[in-house]
Amino acid sequence: MKLRIRGNSVRLRLSQSDMTQIVDHGLVVDSVEFAPSEKLEYRLETVPSGEVRAAYQGNSISVLLPKATLEKWAHTSEVSIEGLTLLTNGGYLKILVEKDFTCLTSRDNEDEADLFPNPNKTN
């Protein structure tokens, strides 16, 4: 799973094995370590109902997807799920969860073996 943060937006990109993990177990977790015992954990997890939302607690970012939304997305050609979390200052945090596709052009240092086939790729 890849994490991208820019301004008030959080984007997660899932590989095929990440998708299997979230569908089968309701949770995918990854992290980035900055120094010994200093890491940021990011999670995608299902919840029984509600809206797509995000939370931050301790050193962990959680993106929460309603189970029905995940099930529909996982078994269709839909590329992404979007959500907004209202902030206390009146602003919003934009949330985007996407299937991670292979690139259209080759990248030497990128392992794309577990990514979704790109629907725009021509043979």
N, CA, C and O atoms as a GROMACS GRO file, in nm:
protein
  492
    1MET      N    1   0.086  -0.117   0.000
    1MET     CA    2   0.000   0.000   0.000
    1MET      C    3   0.090   0.123   0.000
    1MET      O    4   0.190   0.129   0.072
    2LYS      N    5   0.053   0.219  -0.082
    2LYS     CA    6   0.128   0.343  -0.091
    2LYS      C    7   0.047   0.455  -0.027
    2LYS      O    8  -0.076   0.457  -0.036
    3LEU      N    9   0.117   0.547   0.037
    3LEU     CA   10   0.056   0.662   0.102
    3LEU      C   11   0.108   0.789   0.037
    3LEU      O   12   0.228   0.805   0.016
    4ARG      N   13   0.016   0.880   0.006
    4ARG     CA   14   0.055   1.012  -0.043
    4ARG      C   15  -0.024   1.115   0.036
    4ARG      O   16  -0.146   1.106   0.048
    5ILE      N   17   0.047   1.213   0.089
    5ILE     CA   18  -0.016   1.322   0.164
    5ILE      C   19   0.025   1.452   0.098
    5ILE      O   20   0.143   1.476   0.071
    6ARG      N   21  -0.073   1.535   0.072
    6ARG     CA   22  -0.044   1.667   0.016
    6ARG      C   23  -0.150   1.763   0.067
    6ARG      O   24  -0.269   1.746   0.040
    7GLY      N   25  -0.106   1.865   0.140
    7GLY     CA   26  -0.203   1.959   0.196
    7GLY      C   27  -0.307   1.884   0.277
    7GLY      O   28  -0.273   1.798   0.358
    8ASN      N   29  -0.432   1.915   0.257
    8ASN     CA   30  -0.540   1.847   0.328
    8ASN      C   31  -0.596   1.732   0.244
    8ASN      O   32  -0.718   1.721   0.226
    9SER      N   33  -0.507   1.648   0.195
    9SER     CA   34  -0.552   1.530   0.123
    9SER      C   35  -0.464   1.410   0.158
    9SER      O   36  -0.343   1.422   0.178
   10VAL      N   37  -0.530   1.295   0.165
   10VAL     CA   38  -0.462   1.168   0.192
   10VAL      C   39  -0.505   1.072   0.082
   10VAL      O   40  -0.624   1.058   0.052
   11ARG      N   41  -0.407   1.006   0.021
   11ARG     CA   42  -0.437   0.909  -0.085
   11ARG      C   43  -0.366   0.778  -0.055
   11ARG      O   44  -0.246   0.776  -0.027
   12LEU      N   45  -0.441   0.670  -0.062
   12LEU     CA   46  -0.384   0.535  -0.048
   12LEU      C   47  -0.401   0.463  -0.181
   12LEU      O   48  -0.507   0.471  -0.244
   13ARG      N   49  -0.297   0.394  -0.224
   13ARG     CA   50  -0.304   0.311  -0.344
   13ARG      C   51  -0.279   0.167  -0.305
   13ARG      O   52  -0.182   0.135  -0.237
   14LEU      N   53  -0.369   0.080  -0.349
   14LEU     CA   54  -0.362  -0.061  -0.310
   14LEU      C   55  -0.318  -0.150  -0.426
   14LEU      O   56  -0.363  -0.134  -0.539
   15SER      N   57  -0.228  -0.242  -0.395
   15SER     CA   58  -0.190  -0.346  -0.490
   15SER      C   59  -0.296  -0.456  -0.487
   15SER      O   60  -0.391  -0.449  -0.410
   16GLN      N   61  -0.279  -0.556  -0.572
   16GLN     CA   62  -0.374  -0.666  -0.574
   16GLN      C   63  -0.374  -0.743  -0.442
   16GLN      O   64  -0.481  -0.781  -0.394
   17SER      N   65  -0.257  -0.766  -0.383
   17SER     CA   66  -0.252  -0.838  -0.256
   17SER      C   67  -0.309  -0.753  -0.141
   17SER      O   68  -0.368  -0.808  -0.048
   18ASP      N   69  -0.291  -0.620  -0.147
   18ASP     CA   70  -0.356  -0.533  -0.048
   18ASP      C   71  -0.507  -0.546  -0.058
   18ASP      O   72  -0.576  -0.553   0.044
   19MET      N   73  -0.558  -0.550  -0.180
   19MET     CA   74  -0.702  -0.563  -0.201
   19MET      C   75  -0.753  -0.695  -0.143
   19MET      O   76  -0.857  -0.698  -0.076
   20THR      N   77  -0.682  -0.802  -0.168
   20THR     CA   78  -0.719  -0.932  -0.111
   20THR      C   79  -0.721  -0.925   0.041
   20THR      O   80  -0.812  -0.977   0.106
   21GLN      N   81  -0.620  -0.862   0.099
   21GLN     CA   82  -0.607  -0.850   0.244
   21GLN      C   83  -0.725  -0.772   0.304
   21GLN      O   84  -0.783  -0.816   0.404
   22ILE      N   85  -0.761  -0.659   0.245
   22ILE     CA   86  -0.869  -0.578   0.301
   22ILE      C   87  -1.004  -0.648   0.284
   22ILE      O   88  -1.089  -0.640   0.372
   23VAL      N   89  -1.025  -0.717   0.172
   23VAL     CA   90  -1.151  -0.788   0.150
   23VAL      C   91  -1.162  -0.907   0.246
   23VAL      O   92  -1.268  -0.929   0.305
   24ASP      N   93  -1.054  -0.982   0.262
   24ASP     CA   94  -1.058  -1.103   0.345
   24ASP      C   95  -1.052  -1.076   0.494
   24ASP      O   96  -1.114  -1.147   0.573
   25HIS      N   97  -0.978  -0.972   0.535
   25HIS     CA   98  -0.952  -0.951   0.677
   25HIS      C   99  -0.998  -0.815   0.731
   25HIS      O  100  -0.997  -0.792   0.852
   26GLY      N  101  -1.039  -0.724   0.641
   26GLY     CA  102  -1.089  -0.595   0.685
   26GLY      C  103  -0.982  -0.498   0.729
   26GLY      O  104  -1.014  -0.396   0.791
   27LEU      N  105  -0.854  -0.527   0.700
   27LEU     CA  106  -0.746  -0.442   0.747
   27LEU      C  107  -0.620  -0.461   0.663
   27LEU      O  108  -0.581  -0.574   0.632
   28VAL      N  109  -0.558  -0.349   0.627
   28VAL     CA  110  -0.424  -0.348   0.566
   28VAL      C  111  -0.344  -0.244   0.643
   28VAL      O  112  -0.392  -0.133   0.664
   29VAL      N  113  -0.225  -0.280   0.684
   29VAL     CA  114  -0.141  -0.190   0.763
   29VAL      C  115  -0.002  -0.183   0.701
   29VAL      O  116   0.053  -0.285   0.659
   30ASP      N  117   0.054  -0.063   0.695
   30ASP     CA  118   0.192  -0.045   0.653
   30ASP      C  119   0.250   0.068   0.738
   30ASP      O  120   0.177   0.131   0.814
   31SER      N  121   0.378   0.093   0.724
   31SER     CA  122   0.439   0.199   0.803
   31SER      C  123   0.565   0.249   0.735
   31SER      O  124   0.621   0.183   0.647
   32VAL      N  125   0.608   0.365   0.779
   32VAL     CA  126   0.737   0.421   0.737
   32VAL      C  127   0.813   0.455   0.864
   32VAL      O  128   0.761   0.522   0.954
   33GLU      N  129   0.938   0.408   0.870
   33GLU     CA  130   1.020   0.433   0.988
   33GLU      C  131   1.115   0.549   0.960
   33GLU      O  132   1.185   0.550   0.859
   34PHE      N  133   1.114   0.646   1.051
   34PHE     CA  134   1.199   0.763   1.036
   34PHE      C  135   1.329   0.751   1.116
   34PHE      O  136   1.431   0.806   1.076
   35ALA      N  137   1.323   0.680   1.226
   35ALA     CA  138   1.438   0.655   1.312
   35ALA      C  139   1.400   0.538   1.403
   35ALA      O  140   1.282   0.502   1.408
   36PRO      N  141   1.496   0.480   1.474
   36PRO     CA  142   1.457   0.372   1.566
   36PRO      C  143   1.345   0.418   1.660
   36PRO      O  144   1.354   0.524   1.720
   37SER      N  145   1.243   0.339   1.671
   37SER     CA  146   1.121   0.364   1.749
   37SER      C  147   1.045   0.491   1.711
   37SER      O  148   0.968   0.544   1.792
   38GLU      N  149   1.065   0.540   1.591
   38GLU     CA  150   0.988   0.653   1.539
   38GLU      C  151   0.934   0.617   1.402
   38GLU      O  152   1.005   0.623   1.302
   39LYS      N  153   0.806   0.577   1.400
   39LYS     CA  154   0.747   0.541   1.271
   39LYS      C  155   0.605   0.593   1.262
   39LYS      O  156   0.538   0.616   1.362
   40LEU      N  157   0.561   0.612   1.139
   40LEU     CA  158   0.424   0.650   1.110
   40LEU      C  159   0.356   0.528   1.051
   40LEU      O  160   0.401   0.472   0.951
   41GLU      N  161   0.248   0.487   1.113
   41GLU     CA  162   0.170   0.374   1.065
   41GLU      C  163   0.051   0.427   0.987
   41GLU      O  164  -0.010   0.526   1.026
   42TYR      N  165   0.019   0.362   0.877
   42TYR     CA  166  -0.102   0.397   0.805
   42TYR      C  167  -0.181   0.271   0.778
   42TYR      O  168  -0.126   0.166   0.744
   43ARG      N  169  -0.315   0.285   0.794
   43ARG     CA  170  -0.405   0.171   0.794
   43ARG      C  171  -0.525   0.199   0.706
   43ARG      O  172  -0.573   0.312   0.696
   44LEU      N  173  -0.572   0.096   0.642
   44LEU     CA  174  -0.700   0.099   0.574
   44LEU      C  175  -0.782  -0.010   0.638
   44LEU      O  176  -0.740  -0.126   0.642
   45GLU      N  177  -0.899   0.026   0.689
   45GLU     CA  178  -0.981  -0.075   0.756
   45GLU      C  179  -1.128  -0.056   0.724
   45GLU      O  180  -1.173   0.055   0.693
   46THR      N  181  -1.201  -0.165   0.732
   46THR     CA  182  -1.344  -0.158   0.708
   46THR      C  183  -1.418  -0.134   0.839
   46THR      O  184  -1.373  -0.174   0.947
   47VAL      N  185  -1.531  -0.069   0.826
   47VAL     CA  186  -1.623  -0.047   0.936
   47VAL      C  187  -1.761  -0.094   0.890
   47VAL      O  188  -1.787  -0.095   0.769
   48PRO      N  189  -1.848  -0.132   0.982
   48PRO     CA  190  -1.977  -0.187   0.941
   48PRO      C  191  -2.061  -0.091   0.855
   48PRO      O  192  -2.127  -0.135   0.760
   49SER      N  193  -2.059   0.039   0.886
   49SER     CA  194  -2.141   0.134   0.811
   49SER      C  195  -2.085   0.274   0.830
   49SER      O  196  -1.983   0.293   0.895
   50GLY      N  197  -2.153   0.371   0.771
   50GLY     CA  198  -2.112   0.510   0.785
   50GLY      C  199  -2.053   0.563   0.655
   50GLY      O  200  -2.081   0.512   0.547
   51GLU      N  201  -1.971   0.665   0.669
   51GLU     CA  202  -1.909   0.732   0.556
   51GLU      C  203  -1.761   0.696   0.548
   51GLU      O  204  -1.702   0.648   0.645
   52VAL      N  205  -1.702   0.721   0.433
   52VAL     CA  206  -1.556   0.712   0.420
   52VAL      C  207  -1.500   0.824   0.506
   52VAL      O  208  -1.540   0.939   0.492
   53ARG      N  209  -1.407   0.791   0.594
   53ARG     CA  210  -1.351   0.893   0.681
   53ARG      C  211  -1.207   0.857   0.720
   53ARG      O  212  -1.160   0.746   0.695
   54ALA      N  213  -1.140   0.952   0.780
   54ALA     CA  214  -1.003   0.929   0.824
   54ALA      C  215  -0.988   0.978   0.968
   54ALA      O  216  -1.063   1.064   1.014
   55ALA      N  217  -0.891   0.920   1.036
   55ALA     CA  218  -0.862   0.959   1.173
   55ALA      C  219  -0.711   0.955   1.194
   55ALA      O  220  -0.639   0.879   1.128
   56TYR      N  221  -0.664   1.038   1.285
   56TYR     CA  222  -0.523   1.039   1.321
   56TYR      C  223  -0.514   1.031   1.472
   56TYR      O  224  -0.572   1.113   1.544
   57GLN      N  225  -0.439   0.932   1.520
   57GLN     CA  226  -0.421   0.917   1.665
   57GLN      C  227  -0.283   0.861   1.690
   57GLN      O  228  -0.241   0.765   1.626
   58GLY      N  229  -0.212   0.923   1.783
   58GLY     CA  230  -0.075   0.880   1.811
   58GLY      C  231   0.008   0.898   1.684
   58GLY      O  232   0.013   1.008   1.629
   59ASN      N  233   0.070   0.795   1.640
   59ASN     CA  234   0.149   0.798   1.516
   59ASN      C  235   0.083   0.713   1.409
   59ASN      O  236   0.151   0.643   1.334
   60SER      N  237  -0.049   0.718   1.402
   60SER     CA  238  -0.122   0.632   1.309
   60SER      C  239  -0.231   0.708   1.235
   60SER      O  240  -0.312   0.779   1.295
   61ILE      N  241  -0.232   0.691   1.104
   61ILE     CA  242  -0.339   0.743   1.018
   61ILE      C  243  -0.427   0.625   0.983
   61ILE      O  244  -0.378   0.522   0.937
   62SER      N  245  -0.556   0.639   1.003
   62SER     CA  246  -0.652   0.534   0.967
   62SER      C  247  -0.751   0.589   0.866
   62SER      O  248  -0.811   0.695   0.888
   63VAL      N  249  -0.769   0.516   0.756
   63VAL     CA  250  -0.875   0.546   0.661
   63VAL      C  251  -0.978   0.436   0.678
   63VAL      O  252  -0.946   0.317   0.670
   64LEU      N  253  -1.102   0.477   0.702
   64LEU     CA  254  -1.209   0.383   0.733
   64LEU      C  255  -1.309   0.378   0.619
   64LEU      O  256  -1.363   0.481   0.577
   65LEU      N  257  -1.333   0.257   0.569
   65LEU     CA  258  -1.426   0.236   0.458
   65LEU      C  259  -1.544   0.152   0.504
   65LEU      O  260  -1.524   0.048   0.567
   66PRO      N  261  -1.666   0.196   0.474
   66PRO     CA  262  -1.781   0.110   0.503
   66PRO      C  263  -1.769  -0.021   0.423
   66PRO      O  264  -1.729  -0.020   0.307
   67LYS      N  265  -1.804  -0.131   0.487
   67LYS     CA  266  -1.787  -0.263   0.425
   67LYS      C  267  -1.859  -0.273   0.291
   67LYS      O  268  -1.803  -0.327   0.196
   68ALA      N  269  -1.981  -0.223   0.280
   68ALA     CA  270  -2.057  -0.230   0.154
   68ALA      C  271  -1.988  -0.152   0.043
   68ALA      O  272  -1.987  -0.196  -0.073
   69THR      N  273  -1.930  -0.037   0.076
   69THR     CA  274  -1.857   0.044  -0.022
   69THR      C  275  -1.736  -0.032  -0.072
   69THR      O  276  -1.709  -0.035  -0.192
   70LEU      N  277  -1.662  -0.093   0.020
   70LEU     CA  278  -1.544  -0.171  -0.018
   70LEU      C  279  -1.583  -0.289  -0.106
   70LEU      O  280  -1.520  -0.312  -0.209
   71GLU      N  281  -1.685  -0.363  -0.069
   71GLU     CA  282  -1.727  -0.481  -0.146
   71GLU      C  283  -1.762  -0.444  -0.289
   71GLU      O  284  -1.721  -0.511  -0.384
   72LYS      N  285  -1.839  -0.336  -0.305
   72LYS     CA  286  -1.877  -0.292  -0.439
   72LYS      C  287  -1.753  -0.255  -0.520
   72LYS      O  288  -1.740  -0.296  -0.635
   73TRP      N  289  -1.664  -0.178  -0.461
   73TRP     CA  290  -1.544  -0.130  -0.529
   73TRP      C  291  -1.451  -0.244  -0.567
   73TRP      O  292  -1.398  -0.247  -0.678
   74ALA      N  293  -1.431  -0.338  -0.477
   74ALA     CA  294  -1.336  -0.447  -0.498
   74ALA      C  295  -1.375  -0.538  -0.613
   74ALA      O  296  -1.289  -0.597  -0.677
   75HIS      N  297  -1.504  -0.549  -0.639
   75HIS     CA  298  -1.552  -0.646  -0.739
   75HIS      C  299  -1.605  -0.580  -0.865
   75HIS      O  300  -1.684  -0.640  -0.939
   76THR      N  301  -1.562  -0.456  -0.891
   76THR     CA  302  -1.600  -0.386  -1.012
   76THR      C  303  -1.476  -0.324  -1.075
   76THR      O  304  -1.365  -0.335  -1.022
   77SER      N  305  -1.496  -0.258  -1.188
   77SER     CA  306  -1.384  -0.190  -1.254
   77SER      C  307  -1.366  -0.047  -1.202
   77SER      O  308  -1.283   0.027  -1.254
   78GLU      N  309  -1.442  -0.008  -1.100
   78GLU     CA  310  -1.424   0.125  -1.041
   78GLU      C  311  -1.282   0.140  -0.992
   78GLU      O  312  -1.225   0.047  -0.934
   79VAL      N  313  -1.224   0.256  -1.016
   79VAL     CA  314  -1.083   0.279  -0.983
   79VAL      C  315  -1.064   0.329  -0.841
   79VAL      O  316  -0.967   0.292  -0.775
   80SER      N  317  -1.156   0.412  -0.791
   80SER     CA  318  -1.130   0.479  -0.664
   80SER      C  319  -1.255   0.496  -0.579
   80SER      O  320  -1.368   0.483  -0.626
   81ILE      N  321  -1.229   0.526  -0.454
   81ILE     CA  322  -1.332   0.564  -0.357
   81ILE      C  323  -1.288   0.698  -0.300
   81ILE      O  324  -1.172   0.716  -0.263
   82GLU      N  325  -1.381   0.791  -0.293
   82GLU     CA  326  -1.351   0.924  -0.239
   82GLU      C  327  -1.432   0.952  -0.113
   82GLU      O  328  -1.541   0.899  -0.095
   83GLY      N  329  -1.377   1.036  -0.029
   83GLY     CA  330  -1.449   1.079   0.090
   83GLY      C  331  -1.397   1.213   0.138
   83GLY      O  332  -1.289   1.256   0.098
   84LEU      N  333  -1.475   1.277   0.222
   84LEU     CA  334  -1.435   1.403   0.285
   84LEU      C  335  -1.461   1.392   0.435
   84LEU      O  336  -1.565   1.343   0.478
   85THR      N  337  -1.365   1.438   0.513
   85THR     CA  338  -1.383   1.446   0.657
   85THR      C  339  -1.387   1.593   0.694
   85THR      O  340  -1.294   1.668   0.665
   86LEU      N  341  -1.496   1.635   0.758
   86LEU     CA  342  -1.510   1.773   0.803
   86LEU      C  343  -1.414   1.798   0.919
   86LEU      O  344  -1.408   1.719   1.014
   87LEU      N  345  -1.340   1.906   0.911
   87LEU     CA  346  -1.245   1.943   1.016
   87LEU      C  347  -1.309   2.044   1.110
   87LEU      O  348  -1.405   2.111   1.073
   88THR      N  349  -1.256   2.055   1.230
   88THR     CA  350  -1.314   2.146   1.330
   88THR      C  351  -1.303   2.292   1.288
   88THR      O  352  -1.380   2.374   1.336
   89ASN      N  353  -1.209   2.326   1.198
   89ASN     CA  354  -1.194   2.465   1.153
   89ASN      C  355  -1.286   2.498   1.036
   89ASN      O  356  -1.279   2.607   0.980
   90GLY      N  357  -1.372   2.402   0.998
   90GLY     CA  358  -1.463   2.424   0.887
   90GLY      C  359  -1.410   2.375   0.753
   90GLY      O  360  -1.484   2.371   0.655
   91GLY      N  361  -1.283   2.339   0.748
   91GLY     CA  362  -1.225   2.285   0.625
   91GLY      C  363  -1.254   2.137   0.612
   91GLY      O  364  -1.329   2.079   0.690
   92TYR      N  365  -1.192   2.076   0.511
   92TYR     CA  366  -1.211   1.934   0.484
   92TYR      C  367  -1.078   1.864   0.462
   92TYR      O  368  -0.982   1.924   0.414
   93LEU      N  369  -1.075   1.736   0.496
   93LEU     CA  370  -0.967   1.648   0.458
   93LEU      C  371  -1.021   1.562   0.345
   93LEU      O  372  -1.119   1.489   0.363
   94LYS      N  373  -0.958   1.569   0.229
   94LYS     CA  374  -1.000   1.488   0.114
   94LYS      C  375  -0.932   1.351   0.124
   94LYS      O  376  -0.812   1.342   0.150
   95ILE      N  377  -1.010   1.246   0.103
   95ILE     CA  378  -0.961   1.109   0.112
   95ILE      C  379  -0.982   1.041  -0.022
   95ILE      O  380  -1.090   1.050  -0.080
   96LEU      N  381  -0.880   0.973  -0.070
   96LEU     CA  382  -0.889   0.900  -0.195
   96LEU      C  383  -0.821   0.764  -0.176
   96LEU      O  384  -0.705   0.758  -0.134
   97VAL      N  385  -0.892   0.658  -0.208
   97VAL     CA  386  -0.837   0.522  -0.204
   97VAL      C  387  -0.847   0.468  -0.345
   97VAL      O  388  -0.956   0.467  -0.403
   98GLU      N  389  -0.735   0.423  -0.401
   98GLU     CA  390  -0.732   0.382  -0.541
   98GLU      C  391  -0.668   0.244  -0.560
   98GLU      O  392  -0.587   0.200  -0.479
   99LYS      N  393  -0.707   0.179  -0.667
   99LYS     CA  394  -0.635   0.061  -0.713
   99LYS      C  395  -0.508   0.111  -0.779
   99LYS      O  396  -0.512   0.207  -0.856
  100ASP      N  397  -0.395   0.048  -0.750
  100ASP     CA  398  -0.266   0.090  -0.804
  100ASP      C  399  -0.240   0.012  -0.933
  100ASP      O  400  -0.225  -0.110  -0.932
  101PHE      N  401  -0.235   0.084  -1.045
  101PHE     CA  402  -0.216   0.023  -1.176
  101PHE      C  403  -0.070   0.027  -1.219
  101PHE      O  404   0.008   0.112  -1.175
  102THR      N  405  -0.034  -0.066  -1.306
  102THR     CA  406   0.099  -0.063  -1.365
  102THR      C  407   0.112   0.063  -1.450
  102THR      O  408   0.013   0.116  -1.499
  103CYS      N  409   0.234   0.110  -1.464
  103CYS     CA  410   0.260   0.230  -1.544
  103CYS      C  411   0.250   0.196  -1.693
  103CYS      O  412   0.270   0.082  -1.734
  104LEU      N  413   0.220   0.297  -1.772
  104LEU     CA  414   0.214   0.277  -1.917
  104LEU      C  415   0.353   0.272  -1.979
  104LEU      O  416   0.371   0.212  -2.086
  105THR      N  417   0.450   0.334  -1.913
  105THR     CA  418   0.588   0.326  -1.959
  105THR      C  419   0.672   0.256  -1.853
  105THR      O  420   0.645   0.268  -1.733
  106SER      N  421   0.771   0.184  -1.897
  106SER     CA  422   0.855   0.105  -1.807
  106SER      C  423   0.937   0.194  -1.713
  106SER      O  424   0.988   0.299  -1.753
  107ARG      N  425   0.948   0.150  -1.587
  107ARG     CA  426   1.032   0.217  -1.489
  107ARG      C  427   1.130   0.115  -1.435
  107ARG      O  428   1.089   0.012  -1.381
  108ASP      N  429   1.257   0.141  -1.450
  108ASP     CA  430   1.360   0.044  -1.416
  108ASP      C  431   1.362   0.004  -1.269
  108ASP      O  432   1.386  -0.113  -1.238
  109ASN      N  433   1.337   0.095  -1.179
  109ASN     CA  434   1.351   0.067  -1.036
  109ASN      C  435   1.219   0.040  -0.966
  109ASN      O  436   1.211   0.051  -0.844
  110GLU      N  437   1.116   0.004  -1.040
  110GLU     CA  438   0.984  -0.013  -0.981
  110GLU      C  439   0.935  -0.156  -1.003
  110GLU      O  440   0.928  -0.204  -1.116
  111ASP      N  441   0.903  -0.223  -0.894
  111ASP     CA  442   0.846  -0.358  -0.903
  111ASP      C  443   0.694  -0.345  -0.914
  111ASP      O  444   0.628  -0.304  -0.818
  112GLU      N  445   0.640  -0.380  -1.028
  112GLU     CA  446   0.497  -0.366  -1.054
  112GLU      C  447   0.426  -0.501  -1.062
  112GLU      O  448   0.312  -0.508  -1.108
  113ALA      N  449   0.493  -0.606  -1.017
  113ALA     CA  450   0.439  -0.742  -1.031
  113ALA      C  451   0.304  -0.760  -0.962
  113ALA      O  452   0.222  -0.840  -1.009
  114ASP      N  453   0.278  -0.688  -0.854
  114ASP     CA  454   0.156  -0.707  -0.776
  114ASP      C  455   0.051  -0.599  -0.803
  114ASP      O  456  -0.053  -0.595  -0.737
  115LEU      N  457   0.077  -0.513  -0.900
  115LEU     CA  458  -0.017  -0.405  -0.930
  115LEU      C  459  -0.126  -0.452  -1.025
  115LEU      O  460  -0.112  -0.554  -1.092
  116PHE      N  461  -0.235  -0.377  -1.028
  116PHE     CA  462  -0.345  -0.409  -1.118
  116PHE      C  463  -0.303  -0.380  -1.262
  116PHE      O  464  -0.230  -0.285  -1.286
  117PRO      N  465  -0.348  -0.461  -1.358
  117PRO     CA  466  -0.319  -0.430  -1.499
  117PRO      C  467  -0.379  -0.296  -1.536
  117PRO      O  468  -0.493  -0.265  -1.498
  118ASN      N  469  -0.306  -0.216  -1.608
  118ASN     CA  470  -0.353  -0.083  -1.647
  118ASN      C  471  -0.457  -0.096  -1.757
  118ASN      O  472  -0.428  -0.153  -1.863
  119PRO      N  473  -0.578  -0.044  -1.735
  119PRO     CA  474  -0.682  -0.057  -1.836
  119PRO      C  475  -0.656   0.025  -1.962
  119PRO      O  476  -0.720   0.003  -2.065
  120ASN      N  477  -0.560   0.120  -1.956
  120ASN     CA  478  -0.528   0.201  -2.073
  120ASN      C  479  -0.413   0.145  -2.155
  120ASN      O  480  -0.375   0.203  -2.256
  121LYS      N  481  -0.358   0.032  -2.112
  121LYS     CA  482  -0.244  -0.026  -2.184
  121LYS      C  483  -0.294  -0.099  -2.309
  121LYS      O  484  -0.389  -0.178  -2.304
  122THR      N  485  -0.229  -0.070  -2.420
  122THR     CA  486  -0.260  -0.139  -2.546
  122THR      C  487  -0.149  -0.238  -2.574
  122THR      O  488  -0.033  -0.215  -2.540
  123ASN      N  489  -0.185  -0.348  -2.636
  123ASN     CA  490  -0.085  -0.453  -2.666
  123ASN      C  491   0.005  -0.417  -2.778
  123ASN      O  492   0.093  -0.495  -2.814
   0.00000   0.00000   0.00000
